[in-house]
Amino acid sequence: MRNRITNIIIVMAIMALTSCVREELLSSSRNGEEGESVKVELSFKIPPASSPQELQSRSMSTDNAFSVEFFKEASLTKTRSGEVAELYNLWLFQFHSDGSIHGSPQQVSDQVTMVNEMALLNVTLRVGTDQTLYIVALGKKVTVASNLMEVRTIKELENLQLDYVDNRNGLYYSRITNESEIPYAGAAKGISVNKTGNSDNGEIVYGTPDGFSGGIEVKRLVSRITLKHKFDVTENTLEGMRLLKVPTKLCINPASADKDVIDNIPMADLESDNAFGDADKDTDGFFTSQWYVAQNKQGTISDIVSERDRYRKVTDGSGKAPEAGTNIEAWSYSKSDRKLYTVHQIYVGNNNTNNFDVEINSYYDLRTIINSVDLNDGRIRSYTAVQKVYLSSSSYPTSSGSGTGTITGKTNVYFDAHYGWRPVIIYAQGRKVTVGIYKDAQCTQLANMNSATENWLQLSAYPNYTEVVRNGGANVLTNQIETNIFVPTRFKLYLYADEYITDENGVITDPEFDRNKVYNAATNYLPTNFVSERTLYVKVTTEDITAEGTSQKREGKYTIKQKQGHYVGLFGGEIENGQYTEGLIIDAFNENNFQIDDEIATAFYMYSGYYNVMTNYVWKEGEDPETNYRSFMNGKQATFNLATNPKNYVVNNGQESIIPPMRKINGNIDLYQYNYYNSFQARFCHDLNRDKNGNGVIDYLPDDPEKNEFEWYLPSTYQAFGILTSAGTIIYDAPNALALERNATLATGWMMEGGGWYSSNTGKNSWKWVRCVRDIPVPPERKTGTKVTTYIDNGDTYALIDLSTLPYGITDRTTAEGKTELYEELDLYSYSTKGTEYDPENPQKDASQPLGKKVFRGRKNYPPSKTTTTVTLQTLVSSFSSPRFIVSPTDVYNDGDTKSNSASSILQDTEGTPQSNSITMTWAEANGRLNTANSQGWNIPSKAMNTGCYAYKGKSGKDEPGSWRVPNSRELSMILVFAHELEQFSSETGFQKLYEAKAANYLSNGYWSSTEQSSTSYSLDKATSGLIDVNYGLTIYEGANKTSTDRNRLRCIKDIPLN
């Protein structure tokens, strides 16, 4: 018997071992291959909703006045046998253990029936272990802007924001109004999907504790807040209920969403559609107000011990309740005075006193009797209704009508050339409010939304263009909106302006300029006055909502103007084949100091951000010069990088009180985080663009112009020089921001004020103004100039800069009139290092002697400033460039030679001893003037020397002295801008590379211009020079010392006729 038992045990052991071996060998086949598709039965269920527990009466007052308590409706929180519910728009997601998608998202059903809040669903999953399954039922009313089929990770899914709030003409309502419209979501982690048998069937194995029956819990993604209320204040009439501080987006799993995602969700105050007629009471005499809302967890405030402490005053911020806590306001007005209100505040949370969490899958059922107007109770406040309209416009509005209220707003506020946005702010109570856009000043004819000349301004209830697109696009942009306001409300409608960069026919227009007049471009904070503008009108009407008597109206009429962008020439796109590929538009003025909201203070200046950070977003030291060159020619990519901050640097070092830290959502910036007043320079221009596809991102697609949304940006240094060269006597106030950083602490700007173009506010934490630019395609005739080409002069081939298509800022210097303006006649003297005139009574070797002849020299010149009232010949010489000029192919020595000479006859002293020439020289030597001119202002006459460009005779030495001249600062800037392209013609012209600084130190060893500073009393020894570095970074510096302190190099130019 013992042996038999032993044999049985042995056989069983062998069978067990064989089975283990077989299982090990066949387990992969039996469970299926990783990623293999199998059909499974998926079970899921809806858990009961949570409800706060009643611990004590919320009111601690002895008379129990204004008591608030919890109540339960068991039928809504407990499953009833046989109960049927429906889930709509059901999606299924399967993820690997690392959070990546396994397979593809599936929309598995439009509708699923839940019996006893449970359901089974046949679906296809993929074989795998340690998986996460996510079920999302969006419901009937919830929408999502993103394409769920494109979800690739759990994090993306959990960071999605779902839309559930409607904007109805400026007032907000939850779309979800009953249980059948609730969205749900839930996940099961650690599950395995196995194949069973040889078919394509499978099973789900849940990695859960013992006793778990399987399935996924899908929770309600909303909180339901119900308030049953009686109103027993005899001297008042209850008018309405409003739920305040409600997040306007739902999250699929708020506990797992990134903090930036939660912080990004805007808050709104939700109206209630519930009525308060006798027929609306329940059997206990209570009215019901109800909302379905997103989660809003504001935590516990430990030092709140009673309901009477559970408040925050909106008037002064007093009270211990959290500022962003969700709360109900009951509004009632005095029967003796319609504009006097009493407001009762009821906060919602998970306990009776100090918690302020409103959580998903929870029902907050509150009941109250409002029977007190005791203002000593912090939850009760008084309010006097205000009737006011605030809209900033170009001029002060007109008002009329017998109704009460003020019509106001800031003046001298225009829409700029870029896409525009502006709120119409209305304070109203008991009014029908109508806002319309009109084409006539009397506001009798609404603007035609089908007319290109009238539909550039549109009206919407949505606060940003992303919401406009997501809620219907052009269908929600209109010329008139009407809203009924019952409870006192400050609400906003929004004006949206299209770009204004061409005329109505799409043609670029050039303003009519008088070259003898100075034009201020947004000087003294006023809009520029030389560009075109277009005008429409907005009328706001408020009318009493009354059933008896004569309705009283109040009307306000506003003039809305938009300034056209200024076309500055062919400086947009990239430089190819010696010229830019597109034109450039600059906007009209600085907007960040315009107040368009009566509750938000403006910012006078803006800062670059990234202080103490070298981002390399613009250029990179040690990078290939060709790569850096492309970054300098156009500011678009640099602006996009600086605005979107792909490396997540701190943007607000040193400016924390002005610039909030940058938020990101799924790797993208929060597009509407910053307003006009708390942004930084690059982000300001970035945010002027329009999210045309509604994806919440300004898409930069340079290779797909049809889908590209990134159009307005900060100019590069090259483009700023182009703007200034095209400007003529237009004054751009300084300093203006560039898409540029020099190092971790410096970010140069651009200007034309105070004698030069180089901004003194060079620090990243120094203020600047912001002017944004935009590329624009141009017709072929505008591309015939503004380029580098070649030209044969006197038998020699030179590189020629053709500026003939600049819309402004050029004057032909080869005509009699042009020469008269440009040149002045001076006595010619011999060379000396100091410019001391020879004294026969006291002979000196280093002195200048008269040579008994007169010569022409370029007139001393200086740039105009915003204080310039009279245009002089000196300002005209500085302000206008030659339309065509050739450039010396090599640097020119101070004696006009192109190579070193130790015995220059031009530089001989009074005893006839020749001196060595020099590749660097003083400003006076470069400009063919006695060196005494180095310490004299532009208004002091000086004598001539035969030096610098006026001694240069061209490549072959065949030109007469005086044929060439020193470029003014604008012409020099064009040499620097096109330096790279000038080099491309070296084989034809012999053009040698300009001297390049080895690092970004732009204040010495550059090239002279003829332009001096504009002072006649100080800084007399300062003139403008320019420099390019090894990376093709460049600058114009107005503060170069004309004397030996800054001995600069020289390139000469020769004017070429237009014909």
FENKA-V706749 format. One record per backbone hydrogen bond with DSSP energy under -1.0 kcal/mol. NH is the residue of the N-H (numbers start at 1). CO is the residue of the C=O. E is the energy in kcal/mol with one decimal. If there is no record, write none. Layout:
nh->NH co->CO e->E
nh->NH co->CO e->E
This chain:
nh->5 co->1 e->-2.6
nh->6 co->2 e->-2.4
nh->7 co->3 e->-2.9
nh->8 co->4 e->-2.5
nh->9 co->5 e->-2.4
nh->10 co->6 e->-2.3
nh->11 co->7 e->-3.0
nh->12 co->8 e->-2.7
nh->13 co->9 e->-2.4
nh->14 co->10 e->-2.7
nh->15 co->11 e->-2.7
nh->16 co->12 e->-2.6
nh->17 co->13 e->-2.9
nh->18 co->14 e->-3.2
nh->19 co->15 e->-2.7
nh->20 co->16 e->-2.6
nh->21 co->17 e->-2.8
nh->22 co->18 e->-3.0
nh->23 co->19 e->-3.1
nh->24 co->20 e->-2.8
nh->25 co->21 e->-2.6
nh->26 co->22 e->-2.6
nh->27 co->23 e->-1.6
nh->30 co->26 e->-3.4
nh->31 co->27 e->-2.9
nh->35 co->127 e->-2.8
nh->36 co->33 e->-2.6
nh->38 co->125 e->-2.8
nh->39 co->200 e->-2.8
nh->40 co->123 e->-2.8
nh->42 co->121 e->-3.4
nh->44 co->119 e->-2.3
nh->45 co->216 e->-2.6
nh->46 co->117 e->-2.6
nh->50 co->361 e->-2.9
nh->58 co->68 e->-1.3
nh->64 co->61 e->-1.3
nh->69 co->367 e->-2.5
nh->71 co->365 e->-1.8
nh->76 co->73 e->-1.9
nh->77 co->74 e->-1.2
nh->78 co->74 e->-1.6
nh->83 co->80 e->-2.3
nh->85 co->114 e->-2.8
nh->87 co->112 e->-3.0
nh->89 co->110 e->-2.4
nh->90 co->109 e->-2.9
nh->91 co->136 e->-3.2
nh->92 co->106 e->-2.9
nh->93 co->134 e->-2.5
nh->95 co->132 e->-2.6
nh->96 co->100 e->-3.2
nh->99 co->96 e->-1.7
nh->101 co->152 e->-2.5
nh->102 co->94 e->-3.7
nh->106 co->92 e->-2.3
nh->108 co->106 e->-1.1
nh->109 co->90 e->-1.4
nh->112 co->87 e->-2.9
nh->114 co->85 e->-4.1
nh->115 co->118 e->-2.6
nh->116 co->83 e->-3.5
nh->118 co->115 e->-1.1
nh->119 co->44 e->-2.4
nh->121 co->42 e->-2.3
nh->123 co->40 e->-2.3
nh->125 co->38 e->-2.4
nh->127 co->36 e->-2.8
nh->128 co->193 e->-1.7
nh->131 co->191 e->-3.3
nh->132 co->95 e->-2.0
nh->133 co->188 e->-2.5
nh->134 co->93 e->-2.9
nh->135 co->186 e->-3.0
nh->136 co->91 e->-2.4
nh->137 co->184 e->-3.0
nh->138 co->89 e->-2.1
nh->139 co->88 e->-2.4
nh->143 co->163 e->-2.0
nh->150 co->147 e->-2.2
nh->151 co->148 e->-1.5
nh->154 co->99 e->-2.2
nh->157 co->153 e->-1.9
nh->158 co->154 e->-3.1
nh->159 co->155 e->-1.5
nh->160 co->157 e->-1.2
nh->162 co->250 e->-2.8
nh->163 co->143 e->-3.2
nh->166 co->173 e->-3.4
nh->168 co->171 e->-3.5
nh->171 co->168 e->-1.4
nh->173 co->166 e->-2.3
nh->175 co->164 e->-3.2
nh->181 co->178 e->-1.6
nh->182 co->179 e->-1.4
nh->184 co->137 e->-2.6
nh->185 co->219 e->-1.8
nh->186 co->135 e->-2.1
nh->188 co->133 e->-2.1
nh->191 co->131 e->-2.1
nh->192 co->205 e->-2.6
nh->193 co->128 e->-3.0
nh->194 co->203 e->-2.5
nh->195 co->31 e->-2.7
nh->196 co->201 e->-2.3
nh->202 co->39 e->-2.5
nh->203 co->194 e->-2.4
nh->205 co->192 e->-3.1
nh->208 co->206 e->-1.9
nh->212 co->209 e->-1.6
nh->216 co->43 e->-1.6
nh->218 co->45 e->-2.8
nh->219 co->185 e->-2.7
nh->221 co->183 e->-2.5
nh->223 co->293 e->-3.1
nh->224 co->362 e->-2.5
nh->225 co->291 e->-3.0
nh->226 co->364 e->-3.0
nh->227 co->289 e->-3.1
nh->228 co->366 e->-3.0
nh->229 co->287 e->-2.4
nh->230 co->368 e->-1.6
nh->232 co->370 e->-3.3
nh->236 co->233 e->-1.4
nh->237 co->333 e->-2.4
nh->239 co->331 e->-3.2
nh->240 co->331 e->-1.6
nh->242 co->329 e->-2.0
nh->243 co->270 e->-2.7
nh->244 co->327 e->-3.5
nh->246 co->268 e->-2.4
nh->248 co->266 e->-2.5
nh->250 co->162 e->-2.5
nh->256 co->253 e->-1.9
nh->257 co->253 e->-1.1
nh->262 co->258 e->-1.9
nh->263 co->259 e->-3.1
nh->264 co->260 e->-1.6
nh->268 co->246 e->-2.1
nh->270 co->243 e->-3.0
nh->271 co->172 e->-3.0
nh->280 co->277 e->-2.0
nh->281 co->278 e->-1.5
nh->282 co->286 e->-2.3
nh->285 co->282 e->-1.9
nh->287 co->229 e->-2.8
nh->289 co->227 e->-2.5
nh->291 co->225 e->-2.4
nh->293 co->223 e->-2.8
nh->296 co->358 e->-3.0
nh->301 co->354 e->-2.8
nh->304 co->301 e->-1.7
nh->307 co->58 e->-1.1
nh->309 co->306 e->-1.4
nh->310 co->307 e->-1.8
nh->311 co->309 e->-1.7
nh->313 co->318 e->-3.4
nh->317 co->313 e->-2.0
nh->321 co->311 e->-2.2
nh->325 co->322 e->-1.7
nh->327 co->244 e->-1.4
nh->328 co->346 e->-3.6
nh->329 co->242 e->-2.9
nh->330 co->344 e->-2.5
nh->331 co->240 e->-2.9
nh->332 co->342 e->-2.1
nh->333 co->237 e->-2.2
nh->334 co->340 e->-2.8
nh->335 co->235 e->-2.4
nh->340 co->337 e->-1.8
nh->341 co->383 e->-3.6
nh->342 co->332 e->-2.9
nh->343 co->381 e->-3.1
nh->344 co->330 e->-2.1
nh->345 co->379 e->-2.6
nh->346 co->328 e->-2.8
nh->348 co->326 e->-2.2
nh->356 co->299 e->-2.5
nh->358 co->296 e->-1.6
nh->361 co->222 e->-1.5
nh->363 co->50 e->-3.2
nh->364 co->224 e->-3.5
nh->366 co->226 e->-3.3
nh->367 co->69 e->-2.4
nh->368 co->228 e->-2.5
nh->369 co->67 e->-1.2
nh->370 co->230 e->-2.9
nh->377 co->374 e->-1.7
nh->380 co->377 e->-2.4
nh->381 co->343 e->-2.1
nh->383 co->341 e->-2.3
nh->385 co->339 e->-3.3
nh->388 co->427 e->-2.1
nh->389 co->406 e->-2.4
nh->390 co->425 e->-3.0
nh->391 co->408 e->-2.1
nh->393 co->410 e->-2.5
nh->394 co->559 e->-2.0
nh->398 co->557 e->-1.9
nh->400 co->555 e->-2.1
nh->403 co->553 e->-4.0
nh->406 co->387 e->-1.8
nh->408 co->389 e->-2.7
nh->412 co->394 e->-1.1
nh->413 co->393 e->-2.1
nh->415 co->561 e->-2.9
nh->420 co->497 e->-2.5
nh->422 co->495 e->-1.8
nh->424 co->493 e->-3.4
nh->425 co->390 e->-2.5
nh->426 co->491 e->-2.8
nh->427 co->388 e->-3.4
nh->428 co->489 e->-2.5
nh->431 co->485 e->-1.7
nh->432 co->543 e->-3.3
nh->433 co->483 e->-3.7
nh->434 co->541 e->-2.9
nh->435 co->481 e->-2.7
nh->436 co->539 e->-2.3
nh->437 co->479 e->-2.7
nh->438 co->537 e->-3.9
nh->439 co->445 e->-2.4
nh->443 co->440 e->-1.8
nh->447 co->437 e->-2.8
nh->451 co->448 e->-1.8
nh->454 co->451 e->-1.3
nh->455 co->451 e->-2.6
nh->458 co->496 e->-2.7
nh->459 co->478 e->-2.6
nh->460 co->494 e->-2.2
nh->468 co->464 e->-1.7
nh->469 co->465 e->-2.5
nh->470 co->466 e->-2.5
nh->471 co->467 e->-1.4
nh->472 co->469 e->-1.5
nh->473 co->468 e->-2.8
nh->475 co->472 e->-2.0
nh->476 co->473 e->-1.9
nh->477 co->474 e->-1.0
nh->478 co->459 e->-2.6
nh->481 co->435 e->-2.4
nh->483 co->433 e->-2.8
nh->485 co->431 e->-3.5
nh->489 co->428 e->-2.8
nh->491 co->426 e->-2.6
nh->493 co->424 e->-2.1
nh->494 co->460 e->-3.0
nh->495 co->422 e->-3.4
nh->496 co->458 e->-2.7
nh->497 co->420 e->-1.6
nh->498 co->456 e->-2.6
nh->500 co->417 e->-3.0
nh->503 co->507 e->-2.4
nh->506 co->503 e->-2.2
nh->517 co->514 e->-2.0
nh->519 co->729 e->-2.2
nh->521 co->731 e->-2.6
nh->522 co->520 e->-1.1
nh->526 co->523 e->-1.5
nh->534 co->562 e->-2.1
nh->536 co->560 e->-2.5
nh->537 co->438 e->-2.7
nh->538 co->558 e->-2.3
nh->539 co->436 e->-2.2
nh->540 co->556 e->-2.6
nh->541 co->434 e->-3.0
nh->542 co->554 e->-2.5
nh->543 co->432 e->-2.1
nh->544 co->552 e->-2.1
nh->545 co->430 e->-2.4
nh->554 co->542 e->-2.0
nh->555 co->400 e->-3.1
nh->556 co->540 e->-2.2
nh->557 co->398 e->-2.7
nh->558 co->538 e->-3.0
nh->560 co->536 e->-2.9
nh->562 co->534 e->-2.3
nh->563 co->415 e->-2.7
nh->564 co->532 e->-3.1
nh->565 co->500 e->-2.7
nh->566 co->586 e->-2.7
nh->568 co->584 e->-2.5
nh->571 co->569 e->-1.9
nh->572 co->582 e->-2.9
nh->576 co->579 e->-3.0
nh->579 co->576 e->-1.3
nh->581 co->574 e->-1.7
nh->582 co->572 e->-2.3
nh->583 co->776 e->-2.8
nh->584 co->569 e->-1.8
nh->585 co->774 e->-2.7
nh->586 co->566 e->-2.2
nh->587 co->772 e->-2.5
nh->594 co->591 e->-2.6
nh->600 co->597 e->-1.2
nh->603 co->592 e->-1.5
nh->606 co->768 e->-2.4
nh->608 co->764 e->-1.1
nh->610 co->651 e->-1.2
nh->612 co->744 e->-1.8
nh->613 co->610 e->-1.9
nh->613 co->744 e->-1.2
nh->623 co->620 e->-2.2
nh->628 co->624 e->-1.9
nh->629 co->625 e->-2.6
nh->630 co->626 e->-1.5
nh->631 co->627 e->-1.0
nh->632 co->628 e->-1.6
nh->633 co->629 e->-1.8
nh->639 co->635 e->-2.5
nh->640 co->636 e->-2.4
nh->641 co->637 e->-2.6
nh->642 co->638 e->-2.8
nh->643 co->639 e->-2.5
nh->644 co->640 e->-2.4
nh->645 co->641 e->-2.4
nh->648 co->645 e->-2.0
nh->655 co->652 e->-2.2
nh->658 co->655 e->-1.5
nh->659 co->655 e->-3.0
nh->665 co->668 e->-4.0
nh->668 co->665 e->-2.2
nh->670 co->663 e->-1.6
nh->671 co->669 e->-1.1
nh->673 co->670 e->-2.1
nh->681 co->607 e->-2.2
nh->684 co->680 e->-2.6
nh->685 co->681 e->-1.6
nh->686 co->682 e->-2.3
nh->687 co->683 e->-2.6
nh->688 co->685 e->-1.3
nh->689 co->686 e->-1.5
nh->692 co->690 e->-1.7
nh->699 co->697 e->-1.1
nh->704 co->701 e->-2.2
nh->707 co->704 e->-1.3
nh->708 co->704 e->-1.6
nh->709 co->699 e->-3.2
nh->710 co->699 e->-1.2
nh->713 co->773 e->-2.4
nh->720 co->716 e->-2.4
nh->721 co->717 e->-2.2
nh->722 co->718 e->-1.9
nh->723 co->719 e->-2.6
nh->724 co->720 e->-2.4
nh->725 co->721 e->-2.6
nh->726 co->722 e->-2.0
nh->730 co->727 e->-1.0
nh->731 co->519 e->-3.5
nh->736 co->750 e->-2.7
nh->737 co->769 e->-2.5
nh->739 co->715 e->-2.5
nh->740 co->738 e->-1.9
nh->742 co->746 e->-2.6
nh->743 co->746 e->-1.4
nh->747 co->762 e->-4.2
nh->750 co->736 e->-2.3
nh->751 co->757 e->-1.5
nh->752 co->732 e->-1.3
nh->753 co->756 e->-1.4
nh->759 co->749 e->-1.1
nh->762 co->760 e->-1.9
nh->764 co->745 e->-2.9
nh->766 co->763 e->-1.8
nh->768 co->606 e->-2.1
nh->769 co->735 e->-3.2
nh->773 co->713 e->-3.2
nh->774 co->585 e->-2.1
nh->776 co->583 e->-1.8
nh->782 co->779 e->-1.6
nh->783 co->780 e->-2.0
nh->786 co->802 e->-1.7
nh->787 co->802 e->-1.8
nh->788 co->578 e->-2.0
nh->789 co->800 e->-2.6
nh->791 co->798 e->-2.4
nh->793 co->796 e->-3.3
nh->796 co->793 e->-2.2
nh->798 co->791 e->-3.3
nh->800 co->789 e->-3.1
nh->801 co->885 e->-2.9
nh->802 co->787 e->-3.1
nh->803 co->883 e->-3.6
nh->806 co->803 e->-2.1
nh->811 co->881 e->-2.7
nh->819 co->815 e->-2.7
nh->820 co->816 e->-2.2
nh->821 co->817 e->-2.0
nh->822 co->818 e->-1.9
nh->823 co->819 e->-3.0
nh->824 co->857 e->-2.4
nh->826 co->855 e->-3.2
nh->828 co->853 e->-2.7
nh->829 co->944 e->-2.7
nh->830 co->849 e->-2.4
nh->838 co->848 e->-3.0
nh->842 co->839 e->-1.6
nh->847 co->845 e->-1.3
nh->848 co->836 e->-3.5
nh->851 co->828 e->-2.7
nh->855 co->826 e->-2.8
nh->857 co->824 e->-2.5
nh->859 co->822 e->-3.4
nh->868 co->865 e->-2.0
nh->876 co->872 e->-2.1
nh->877 co->873 e->-2.4
nh->878 co->874 e->-1.4
nh->879 co->875 e->-2.4
nh->880 co->876 e->-1.6
nh->881 co->809 e->-2.9
nh->885 co->801 e->-1.8
nh->886 co->1054 e->-2.2
nh->887 co->799 e->-1.9
nh->888 co->1052 e->-2.8
nh->892 co->1050 e->-2.5
nh->893 co->897 e->-3.1
nh->894 co->918 e->-2.3
nh->896 co->893 e->-2.0
nh->904 co->915 e->-3.2
nh->908 co->905 e->-1.1
nh->909 co->913 e->-2.2
nh->910 co->845 e->-2.3
nh->912 co->909 e->-2.0
nh->915 co->904 e->-1.1
nh->917 co->901 e->-2.9
nh->921 co->1048 e->-2.0
nh->923 co->1042 e->-2.0
nh->926 co->922 e->-2.0
nh->927 co->923 e->-1.9
nh->928 co->925 e->-1.3
nh->929 co->924 e->-2.8
nh->930 co->943 e->-2.8
nh->933 co->930 e->-2.3
nh->934 co->931 e->-1.4
nh->935 co->932 e->-1.5
nh->936 co->933 e->-1.1
nh->940 co->937 e->-1.6
nh->944 co->827 e->-3.0
nh->945 co->928 e->-1.9
nh->947 co->945 e->-1.5
nh->948 co->894 e->-2.1
nh->949 co->926 e->-1.6
nh->950 co->947 e->-1.2
nh->951 co->948 e->-1.6
nh->959 co->953 e->-2.6
nh->963 co->960 e->-1.8
nh->965 co->1053 e->-2.7
nh->972 co->968 e->-2.8
nh->973 co->969 e->-1.8
nh->974 co->970 e->-1.5
nh->975 co->971 e->-1.7
nh->976 co->972 e->-2.1
nh->977 co->973 e->-2.8
nh->978 co->974 e->-2.3
nh->979 co->976 e->-1.3
nh->982 co->978 e->-3.0
nh->983 co->979 e->-1.9
nh->985 co->982 e->-1.1
nh->986 co->983 e->-1.8
nh->989 co->985 e->-2.7
nh->990 co->986 e->-2.7
nh->992 co->889 e->-3.3
nh->997 co->1028 e->-2.0
nh->1001 co->999 e->-2.6
nh->1007 co->1026 e->-3.2
nh->1008 co->1049 e->-2.4
nh->1009 co->1024 e->-1.8
nh->1010 co->967 e->-1.9
nh->1012 co->861 e->-2.9
nh->1013 co->1022 e->-1.8
nh->1022 co->1019 e->-1.4
nh->1023 co->1040 e->-2.5
nh->1024 co->1011 e->-2.9
nh->1025 co->1037 e->-2.6
nh->1026 co->1007 e->-2.3
nh->1027 co->1035 e->-2.1
nh->1029 co->1033 e->-2.7
nh->1030 co->997 e->-1.8
nh->1032 co->1029 e->-2.1
nh->1035 co->1027 e->-1.8
nh->1037 co->1025 e->-3.5
nh->1040 co->1023 e->-1.4
nh->1042 co->1021 e->-3.2
nh->1046 co->1043 e->-1.1
nh->1048 co->921 e->-1.5
nh->1049 co->1006 e->-3.3
nh->1053 co->965 e->-2.6
nh->1054 co->886 e->-1.7
nh->1056 co->884 e->-2.6
